């Protein structure tokens, strides 16, 4: 499969909302691991006119396995576009690359909010106990409320892999809940506490739709009450 043919097929897929049409293109895109095809695949991550197709193309990069990992690790040494850096970071996180942890720790303080967000979720996937304080700092101090909230869900993800870290994680979430007032951050902090503490504070989370429903302020009061015995 050559790039000219792939470009024609991409144009057709981009103009369509049909899932099968998208998957046909993805299959063609993955039919070769030649360096120029991998580079073309990566370049498509900048072409986001069709959002569903873009997400399929990004996810498909993982299917290249070790070849994708080597390409992306090298790419991160030279890539300066924050959007492409963010995508590469997320793909490497999805591949559970051994190289991704120091990258995520670096980008968690980047000026670009999307890069901080992707670094945050990657730390949730692959971080260690050393990353609890990093995520805790993000949870308390990031300038964007939504990213503070995602730091909470990243701590929840880390707890699922490292349940022995629960006390330290709860200390960080308690501090955040005591001071947080942002309407985007608060629900994410509370649903994370619900999961970790195995308690219902009154919020319902629909992960597939990305929605949280319920009375946030009532839930906050209940969560704070349940956290009273947590020191820190």
Phi and psi in degrees as GROMACS dihedral restraints (atoms count N, CA, C in turn):
[ dihedral_restraints ]
;  ai    aj    ak    al  type     phi  dphi    fc
    3     4     5     6     1   -98.8    20    10
    4     5     6     7     1   164.1    20    10
    6     7     8     9     1   -65.7    20    10
    7     8     9    10     1   -36.3    20    10
    9    10    11    12     1   -61.0    20    10
   10    11    12    13     1   -43.1    20    10
   12    13    14    15     1   -66.8    20    10
   13    14    15    16     1   -43.0    20    10
   15    16    17    18     1   -60.7    20    10
   16    17    18    19     1   -38.5    20    10
   18    19    20    21     1   -65.2    20    10
   19    20    21    22     1   -39.7    20    10
   21    22    23    24     1   -63.1    20    10
   22    23    24    25     1   -43.5    20    10
   24    25    26    27     1   -67.8    20    10
   25    26    27    28     1   -35.3    20    10
   27    28    29    30     1   -64.1    20    10
   28    29    30    31     1   -42.2    20    10
   30    31    32    33     1   -59.2    20    10
   31    32    33    34     1   -41.1    20    10
   33    34    35    36     1   -66.3    20    10
   34    35    36    37     1   -44.8    20    10
   36    37    38    39     1   -65.4    20    10
   37    38    39    40     1   -39.9    20    10
   39    40    41    42     1   -62.7    20    10
   40    41    42    43     1   -31.6    20    10
   42    43    44    45     1   -83.1    20    10
   43    44    45    46     1    -2.2    20    10
   45    46    47    48     1  -115.6    20    10
   46    47    48    49     1   151.9    20    10
   48    49    50    51     1  -105.5    20    10
   49    50    51    52     1     7.1    20    10
   51    52    53    54     1   -78.8    20    10
   52    53    54    55     1   123.3    20    10
   54    55    56    57     1   -59.2    20    10
   55    56    57    58     1   -43.9    20    10
   57    58    59    60     1   -63.2    20    10
   58    59    60    61     1   -36.9    20    10
   60    61    62    63     1   -64.1    20    10
   61    62    63    64     1   -41.3    20    10
   63    64    65    66     1   -63.7    20    10
   64    65    66    67     1   -44.4    20    10
   66    67    68    69     1   -68.4    20    10
   67    68    69    70     1   -31.8    20    10
   69    70    71    72     1   -60.7    20    10
   70    71    72    73     1   -44.6    20    10
   72    73    74    75     1   -65.8    20    10
   73    74    75    76     1   -42.6    20    10
   75    76    77    78     1   -58.9    20    10
   76    77    78    79     1   -42.9    20    10
   78    79    80    81     1   -60.8    20    10
   79    80    81    82     1   -41.8    20    10
   81    82    83    84     1   -66.7    20    10
   82    83    84    85     1   -40.6    20    10
   84    85    86    87     1   -62.3    20    10
   85    86    87    88     1   -37.3    20    10
   87    88    89    90     1   -87.4    20    10
   88    89    90    91     1     3.0    20    10
   90    91    92    93     1   -73.6    20    10
   91    92    93    94     1   -10.2    20    10
   93    94    95    96     1  -140.6    20    10
   94    95    96    97     1   141.4    20    10
   96    97    98    99     1  -108.9    20    10
   97    98    99   100     1    22.9    20    10
   99   100   101   102     1   -62.3    20    10
  100   101   102   103     1   142.6    20    10
  102   103   104   105     1   -52.2    20    10
  103   104   105   106     1   -40.3    20    10
  105   106   107   108     1   -70.3    20    10
  106   107   108   109     1   -29.0    20    10
  108   109   110   111     1   -73.7    20    10
  109   110   111   112     1   -40.6    20    10
  111   112   113   114     1   -63.3    20    10
  112   113   114   115     1   -42.5    20    10
  114   115   116   117     1   -63.3    20    10
  115   116   117   118     1   -39.2    20    10
  117   118   119   120     1   -64.2    20    10
  118   119   120   121     1   -44.7    20    10
  120   121   122   123     1   -54.7    20    10
  121   122   123   124     1   -47.2    20    10
  123   124   125   126     1   -63.4    20    10
  124   125   126   127     1   -38.8    20    10
  126   127   128   129     1   -64.9    20    10
  127   128   129   130     1   -26.1    20    10
  129   130   131   132     1   -67.7    20    10
  130   131   132   133     1   -18.0    20    10
  132   133   134   135     1   -66.7    20    10
  133   134   135   136     1   -14.4    20    10
  135   136   137   138     1   -87.1    20    10
  136   137   138   139     1   -10.7    20    10
  138   139   140   141     1  -104.6    20    10
  139   140   141   142     1    89.6    20    10
  141   142   143   144     1  -110.1    20    10
  142   143   144   145     1    23.1    20    10
  144   145   146   147     1   -59.5    20    10
  145   146   147   148     1   -38.8    20    10
  147   148   149   150     1  -104.0    20    10
  148   149   150   151     1   101.6    20    10
  150   151   152   153     1   -63.7    20    10
  151   152   153   154     1   -41.2    20    10
  153   154   155   156     1   -63.3    20    10
  154   155   156   157     1   -42.6    20    10
  156   157   158   159     1   -65.1    20    10
  157   158   159   160     1   -42.2    20    10
  159   160   161   162     1   -56.5    20    10
  160   161   162   163     1   -45.8    20    10
  162   163   164   165     1   -64.6    20    10
  163   164   165   166     1   -37.9    20    10
  165   166   167   168     1   -63.8    20    10
  166   167   168   169     1   -41.2    20    10
  168   169   170   171     1   -65.9    20    10
  169   170   171   172     1   -41.4    20    10
  171   172   173   174     1   -64.2    20    10
  172   173   174   175     1   -47.2    20    10
  174   175   176   177     1   -63.4    20    10
  175   176   177   178     1   -35.8    20    10
  177   178   179   180     1   -63.0    20    10
  178   179   180   181     1   -24.9    20    10
  180   181   182   183     1   -60.1    20    10
  181   182   183   184     1   -33.6    20    10
  183   184   185   186     1   -59.6    20    10
  184   185   186   187     1   -32.5    20    10
  186   187   188   189     1   -67.7    20    10
  187   188   189   190     1   -11.5    20    10
  189   190   191   192     1   -80.5    20    10
  190   191   192   193     1    -9.6    20    10
  192   193   194   195     1    60.6    20    10
  193   194   195   196     1  -129.8    20    10
  195   196   197   198     1   -62.3    20    10
  196   197   198   199     1   -31.9    20    10
  198   199   200   201     1   -63.6    20    10
  199   200   201   202     1   -44.0    20    10
  201   202   203   204     1   -64.0    20    10
  202   203   204   205     1   -41.7    20    10
  204   205   206   207     1   -59.9    20    10
  205   206   207   208     1   -47.2    20    10
  207   208   209   210     1   -61.9    20    10
  208   209   210   211     1   -43.5    20    10
  210   211   212   213     1   -61.5    20    10
  211   212   213   214     1   -47.0    20    10
  213   214   215   216     1   -70.8    20    10
  214   215   216   217     1   -37.8    20    10
  216   217   218   219     1   -61.1    20    10
  217   218   219   220     1   -43.5    20    10
  219   220   221   222     1   -66.7    20    10
  220   221   222   223     1   -39.3    20    10
  222   223   224   225     1   -64.0    20    10
  223   224   225   226     1   -37.3    20    10
  225   226   227   228     1   -65.3    20    10
  226   227   228   229     1   -17.0    20    10
  228   229   230   231     1   -77.0    20    10
  229   230   231   232     1   -20.5    20    10
  231   232   233   234     1  -124.7    20    10
  232   233   234   235     1   -21.0    20    10
  234   235   236   237     1   -69.0    20    10
  235   236   237   238     1   133.3    20    10
  237   238   239   240     1  -115.6    20    10
  238   239   240   241     1    -9.1    20    10
  240   241   242   243     1   -77.1    20    10
  241   242   243   244     1   117.3    20    10
  243   244   245   246     1   -58.9    20    10
  244   245   246   247     1   -34.4    20    10
  246   247   248   249     1   -65.0    20    10
  247   248   249   250     1   -43.7    20    10
  249   250   251   252     1   -73.0    20    10
  250   251   252   253     1   -35.3    20    10
  252   253   254   255     1   -59.8    20    10
  253   254   255   256     1   -43.5    20    10
  255   256   257   258     1   -63.9    20    10
  256   257   258   259     1   -43.2    20    10
  258   259   260   261     1   -65.2    20    10
  259   260   261   262     1   -43.6    20    10
  261   262   263   264     1   -61.8    20    10
  262   263   264   265     1   -41.4    20    10
  264   265   266   267     1   -61.7    20    10
  265   266   267   268     1   -44.9    20    10
  267   268   269   270     1   -66.3    20    10
  268   269   270   271     1   -40.4    20    10
  270   271   272   273     1   -64.4    20    10
  271   272   273   274     1   -44.4    20    10
  273   274   275   276     1   -61.9    20    10
  274   275   276   277     1   -37.3    20    10
  276   277   278   279     1   -63.7    20    10
  277   278   279   280     1   -42.1    20    10
  279   280   281   282     1   -63.8    20    10
  280   281   282   283     1   -30.8    20    10
  282   283   284   285     1   -81.2    20    10
  283   284   285   286     1    -5.0    20    10
  285   286   287   288     1    53.9    20    10
  286   287   288   289     1    43.1    20    10
  288   289   290   291     1   -64.3    20    10
  289   290   291   292     1   140.4    20    10
  291   292   293   294     1   -67.4    20    10
  292   293   294   295     1   -18.2    20    10
  294   295   296   297     1   -86.6    20    10
  295   296   297   298     1   -12.0    20    10
  297   298   299   300     1   -80.6    20    10
  298   299   300   301     1   -25.6    20    10
  300   301   302   303     1   -62.2    20    10
  301   302   303   304     1   -50.4    20    10
  303   304   305   306     1   -62.7    20    10
  304   305   306   307     1   -31.4    20    10
  306   307   308   309     1   -65.9    20    10
  307   308   309   310     1   -45.2    20    10
  309   310   311   312     1   -62.7    20    10
  310   311   312   313     1   -41.4    20    10
  312   313   314   315     1   -63.1    20    10
  313   314   315   316     1   -33.3    20    10
  315   316   317   318     1   -70.8    20    10
  316   317   318   319     1   -46.8    20    10
  318   319   320   321     1   -80.9    20    10
  319   320   321   322     1    -9.1    20    10
  321   322   323   324     1   -65.6    20    10
  322   323   324   325     1   -15.5    20    10
  324   325   326   327     1  -112.2    20    10
  325   326   327   328     1    15.5    20    10
  327   328   329   330     1   -67.5    20    10
  328   329   330   331     1   151.8    20    10
  330   331   332   333     1   -69.0    20    10
  331   332   333   334     1   -22.6    20    10
  333   334   335   336     1   -81.5    20    10
  334   335   336   337     1   121.6    20    10
  336   337   338   339     1   -61.6    20    10
  337   338   339   340     1   -36.9    20    10
  339   340   341   342     1   -66.9    20    10
  340   341   342   343     1   -37.4    20    10
  342   343   344   345     1   -66.5    20    10
  343   344   345   346     1   -38.4    20    10
  345   346   347   348     1   -63.8    20    10
  346   347   348   349     1   -41.2    20    10
  348   349   350   351     1   -61.7    20    10
  349   350   351   352     1   -47.5    20    10
  351   352   353   354     1   -65.1    20    10
  352   353   354   355     1   -39.8    20    10
  354   355   356   357     1   -61.1    20    10
  355   356   357   358     1   -38.9    20    10
  357   358   359   360     1   -61.1    20    10
  358   359   360   361     1   -50.2    20    10
  360   361   362   363     1   -68.3    20    10
  361   362   363   364     1   -32.4    20    10
  363   364   365   366     1   -66.3    20    10
  364   365   366   367     1   -39.4    20    10
  366   367   368   369     1   -62.4    20    10
  367   368   369   370     1   -34.5    20    10
  369   370   371   372     1   -63.9    20    10
  370   371   372   373     1   -36.2    20    10
  372   373   374   375     1   -74.6    20    10
  373   374   375   376     1   -42.4    20    10
  375   376   377   378     1  -126.6    20    10
  376   377   378   379     1    -1.3    20    10
  378   379   380   381     1   -67.4    20    10
  379   380   381   382     1   166.3    20    10
  381   382   383   384     1  -114.7    20    10
  382   383   384   385     1  -176.4    20    10
  384   385   386   387     1   -60.4    20    10
  385   386   387   388     1   -26.2    20    10
  387   388   389   390     1   -64.2    20    10
  388   389   390   391     1   -20.3    20    10
  390   391   392   393     1   -91.5    20    10
  391   392   393   394     1    -5.2    20    10
  393   394   395   396     1   -61.7    20    10
  394   395   396   397     1   -45.5    20    10
  396   397   398   399     1   -68.7    20    10
  397   398   399   400     1   -32.8    20    10
  399   400   401   402     1   -63.0    20    10
  400   401   402   403     1   -47.2    20    10
  402   403   404   405     1   -68.4    20    10
  403   404   405   406     1   -34.5    20    10
  405   406   407   408     1   -63.2    20    10
  406   407   408   409     1   -39.3    20    10
  408   409   410   411     1   -64.0    20    10
  409   410   411   412     1   -41.4    20    10
  411   412   413   414     1   -63.7    20    10
  412   413   414   415     1   -41.9    20    10
  414   415   416   417     1   -59.8    20    10
  415   416   417   418     1   -36.1    20    10
  417   418   419   420     1   -92.1    20    10
  418   419   420   421     1   -28.4    20    10
  420   421   422   423     1  -123.4    20    10
  421   422   423   424     1    -8.0    20    10
  423   424   425   426     1   -63.1    20    10
  424   425   426   427     1   147.3    20    10
  426   427   428   429     1   -75.1    20    10
  427   428   429   430     1   -16.9    20    10
  429   430   431   432     1  -104.1    20    10
  430   431   432   433     1   123.6    20    10
  432   433   434   435     1   -58.8    20    10
  433   434   435   436     1   -40.8    20    10
  435   436   437   438     1   -63.8    20    10
  436   437   438   439     1   -36.9    20    10
  438   439   440   441     1   -70.3    20    10
  439   440   441   442     1   -36.3    20    10
  441   442   443   444     1   -59.4    20    10
  442   443   444   445     1   -40.3    20    10
  444   445   446   447     1   -65.5    20    10
  445   446   447   448     1   -41.0    20    10
  447   448   449   450     1   -68.6    20    10
  448   449   450   451     1   -26.4    20    10
  450   451   452   453     1   -63.7    20    10
  451   452   453   454     1   -35.2    20    10
  453   454   455   456     1   -65.2    20    10
  454   455   456   457     1   -45.1    20    10
  456   457   458   459     1   -69.3    20    10
  457   458   459   460     1   -28.5    20    10
  459   460   461   462     1   -66.9    20    10
  460   461   462   463     1   -38.7    20    10
  462   463   464   465     1   -63.9    20    10
  463   464   465   466     1   -37.0    20    10
  465   466   467   468     1   -63.0    20    10
  466   467   468   469     1   -43.1    20    10
  468   469   470   471     1   -63.5    20    10
  469   470   471   472     1   -40.3    20    10
  471   472   473   474     1   -64.6    20    10
  472   473   474   475     1   -40.6    20    10
  474   475   476   477     1   -60.0    20    10
  475   476   477   478     1   -37.4    20    10
  477   478   479   480     1   -63.1    20    10
  478   479   480   481     1   -31.6    20    10
  480   481   482   483     1   -88.0    20    10
  481   482   483   484     1   -30.4    20    10
  483   484   485   486     1  -127.1    20    10
  484   485   486   487     1    69.6    20    10
  486   487   488   489     1   -58.8    20    10
  487   488   489   490     1   -24.3    20    10
  489   490   491   492     1   -68.5    20    10
  490   491   492   493     1   -14.7    20    10
  492   493   494   495     1   -87.8    20    10
  493   494   495   496     1     5.1    20    10
  495   496   497   498     1   -51.7    20    10
  496   497   498   499     1   -48.6    20    10
  498   499   500   501     1   -57.6    20    10
  499   500   501   502     1   -44.0    20    10
  501   502   503   504     1   -67.3    20    10
  502   503   504   505     1   -37.5    20    10
  504   505   506   507     1   -66.3    20    10
  505   506   507   508     1   -41.9    20    10
  507   508   509   510     1   -64.3    20    10
  508   509   510   511     1   -36.3    20    10
  510   511   512   513     1   -58.9    20    10
  511   512   513   514     1   -44.7    20    10
  513   514   515   516     1   -65.6    20    10
  514   515   516   517     1   -42.6    20    10
  516   517   518   519     1   -68.4    20    10
  517   518   519   520     1   -35.2    20    10
  519   520   521   522     1   -62.9    20    10
  520   521   522   523     1   -46.7    20    10
  522   523   524   525     1   -58.1    20    10
  523   524   525   526     1   -42.0    20    10
  525   526   527   528     1   -66.8    20    10
  526   527   528   529     1   -44.1    20    10
  528   529   530   531     1   -63.6    20    10
  529   530   531   532     1   -34.3    20    10
  531   532   533   534     1   -65.7    20    10
  532   533   534   535     1   -30.1    20    10
  534   535   536   537     1  -111.6    20    10
  535   536   537   538     1   -16.5    20    10
  537   538   539   540     1   -73.8    20    10
  538   539   540   541     1   136.2    20    10
  540   541   542   543     1  -127.0    20    10
  541   542   543   544     1    -6.7    20    10
  543   544   545   546     1   -69.3    20    10
  544   545   546   547     1   136.0    20    10
  546   547   548   549     1   -70.1    20    10
  547   548   549   550     1   -22.2    20    10
  549   550   551   552     1   -87.3    20    10
  550   551   552   553     1   -37.1    20    10
  552   553   554   555     1   -74.6    20    10
  553   554   555   556     1   -43.3    20    10
  555   556   557   558     1   -55.7    20    10
  556   557   558   559     1   -50.3    20    10
  558   559   560   561     1   -59.7    20    10
  559   560   561   562     1   -36.8    20    10
  561   562   563   564     1   -68.7    20    10
  562   563   564   565     1   -36.4    20    10
  564   565   566   567     1   -65.1    20    10
  565   566   567   568     1   -44.5    20    10
  567   568   569   570     1   -67.7    20    10
  568   569   570   571     1   -44.0    20    10
  570   571   572   573     1   -67.2    20    10
  571   572   573   574     1   -29.1    20    10
  573   574   575   576     1   -66.2    20    10
  574   575   576   577     1   -42.3    20    10
  576   577   578   579     1   -64.3    20    10
  577   578   579   580     1   -39.6    20    10
  579   580   581   582     1   -56.8    20    10
  580   581   582   583     1   -44.1    20    10
  582   583   584   585     1   -66.7    20    10
  583   584   585   586     1   -49.1    20    10
  585   586   587   588     1   -67.8    20    10
  586   587   588   589     1   -38.4    20    10
  588   589   590   591     1   -90.6    20    10
  589   590   591   592     1    -5.7    20    10
  591   592   593   594     1    54.8    20    10
  592   593   594   595     1    46.5    20    10
  594   595   596   597     1  -131.8    20    10
  595   596   597   598     1   153.0    20    10
  597   598   599   600     1  -103.0    20    10
  598   599   600   601     1   117.7    20    10
  600   601   602   603     1  -103.0    20    10
  601   602   603   604     1     1.0    20    10
  603   604   605   606     1   112.2    20    10
  604   605   606   607     1     0.1    20    10
  606   607   608   609     1  -103.2    20    10
  607   608   609   610     1   145.0    20    10
  609   610   611   612     1  -115.8    20    10
  610   611   612   613     1   133.0    20    10
  612   613   614   615     1  -112.5    20    10
  613   614   615   616     1   124.0    20    10
  615   616   617   618     1  -106.8    20    10
  616   617   618   619     1    96.4    20    10
  618   619   620   621     1   -65.1    20    10
  619   620   621   622     1   -38.5    20    10
  621   622   623   624     1   -61.9    20    10
  622   623   624   625     1   -39.4    20    10
  624   625   626   627     1   -94.4    20    10
  625   626   627   628     1    -7.4    20    10
  627   628   629   630     1    65.9    20    10
  628   629   630   631     1    37.1    20    10
  630   631   632   633     1  -122.6    20    10
  631   632   633   634     1   144.0    20    10
  633   634   635   636     1  -126.2    20    10
  634   635   636   637     1   126.9    20    10
  636   637   638   639     1  -121.3    20    10
  637   638   639   640     1   156.5    20    10
  639   640   641   642     1   126.4    20    10
  640   641   642   643     1   172.4    20    10
  642   643   644   645     1   -83.0    20    10
  643   644   645   646     1   105.6    20    10
  645   646   647   648     1   -64.8    20    10
  646   647   648   649     1   -42.2    20    10
  648   649   650   651     1   -68.3    20    10
  649   650   651   652     1   -39.5    20    10
  651   652   653   654     1   -63.6    20    10
  652   653   654   655     1   -41.7    20    10
  654   655   656   657     1   -64.4    20    10
  655   656   657   658     1   -37.5    20    10
  657   658   659   660     1   -62.5    20    10
  658   659   660   661     1   -43.7    20    10
  660   661   662   663     1   -61.5    20    10
  661   662   663   664     1   -42.7    20    10
  663   664   665   666     1   -65.6    20    10
  664   665   666   667     1   -40.6    20    10
  666   667   668   669     1   -65.6    20    10
  667   668   669   670     1   -43.5    20    10
  669   670   671   672     1   -61.7    20    10
  670   671   672   673     1   -38.7    20    10
  672   673   674   675     1   -62.1    20    10
  673   674   675   676     1   -43.6    20    10
  675   676   677   678     1   -68.6    20    10
  676   677   678   679     1   -23.1    20    10
  678   679   680   681     1   -92.0    20    10
  679   680   681   682     1     1.9    20    10
  681   682   683   684     1   -57.3    20    10
  682   683   684   685     1   -33.5    20    10
  684   685   686   687     1   -83.9    20    10
  685   686   687   688     1    -6.2    20    10
  687   688   689   690     1   -79.6    20    10
  688   689   690   691     1   120.4    20    10
  690   691   692   693     1   -87.4    20    10
  691   692   693   694     1   137.6    20    10
